[in-house]
Amino acid sequence: MDKLNKTYDDFFKQLIPESPLKEAFRKWNETTKIIKNRKSSCDKCGQSLKPKTPKDIESWNKRRRELHSWKVRAEAVGIPMLPAHRPSKSVRQEWEYKIVEAEMETLT
């Protein structure tokens, strides 16, 4: 049977020339194999590729709510927002301190 399948393969290769669709399917199939065989962490950054648990999602949502409240407070007292990139811990603490100071000034 193996020789018969090989014969059919050779026959169809001659009969049906390579097409863009066939090439796209081949690349997709290779990519799928790579994804199935990949490690549990990213090679570039080492970040875990496991799905997020409900606990992870909830803790992230809690952090986002906290950051949003700081943003609202900053806009209310006229303090400029932090830059778009991730600020260092000391820069964020200084920014939060400025917000609290500005709020205290508005109360007095």
Order of alpha helices (4+ residues) and beta strands (2+ residues): alpha-alpha-alpha-alpha
